[in-house]
Amino acid sequence: MLLSFLESFLIIVLCLFSNVEKPVFNNGNQNLEQFLDANMVYPWYAKQNCIQGTIKVAFQLNSKGELANAKVVNGLGIDLDDEALRLVSLTSGKWKTPKGYQKNTEIIVPVKFALKNYNCENLSKQIIEKAITVYQIRQGLEDVVTSYYQNKIIGKENSKNEQEILRLKADLGFDEELVAEKLGEAKEMLKQGDQKGACKVLNFIKNIGFSNADDLIATNCK
């Protein structure tokens, strides 16, 4: 394990400090930063809570410029991490690799998230940190809701728990306003050709007990 790590580290160092050409992002007139900005779908929770920052995503490239082993290596542990990974995954096949390029070389791309005109300037660092902590707590509660509705779809829900689930949904803000926001996210992803990302959002809507996404799921998520 240690040897493998040292070998990977050596490859990265040699690539950085030698004359070997680096991979180049190639998407017409857009550079990488423009591409990421143009396709960004700012996640609901981070936007509602003014959470901003830079998420770093690491990956490798094959000879066709396709991504492999993409992962977040420096994130905030919230929905920004998922969006950063999704955005970088959209660049797959849009890279040019030089002749002799080592495909096990790790590339790290920073994805910058910044909110404008959302009145986020006056929020303290402590409030932002609390929102990040709350997000991580929310995940367990969301799982309770989605598990209930997934079981309901197959007729295995416990109807005695329904009132508790409805209260939990209200506490989490799972309402028509959220659903409309999420539908907007999914439709934007579909425009980008990101069916996988869109279906993840659409199924989330379904799994919190709303039927608003059913038509799009039937059309796009087979």
Buried (B, 14 or more C-beta within 10 A) or exposed (E): EEEEEEEBEEBBEEBEEEEBEEBEBBBEEBEBEEBBBEBBBBBBBBBEBBBBBBBBBBBBBBEEBBBEEBEBEBBBEBBBBBBBBBBBBBBBEBBBBEEEBBEEBBBEBBBEBEBEEEEBEEBEEEEBEEBBEEBEEBEEEBEBBBEBBBEBEEEEBEEEEEEEBBEBBEEBEBEEEBBEBBBEBBBBBBEBEBBEBBBBBBBBBBBBBBEBBEEBBEEBBE
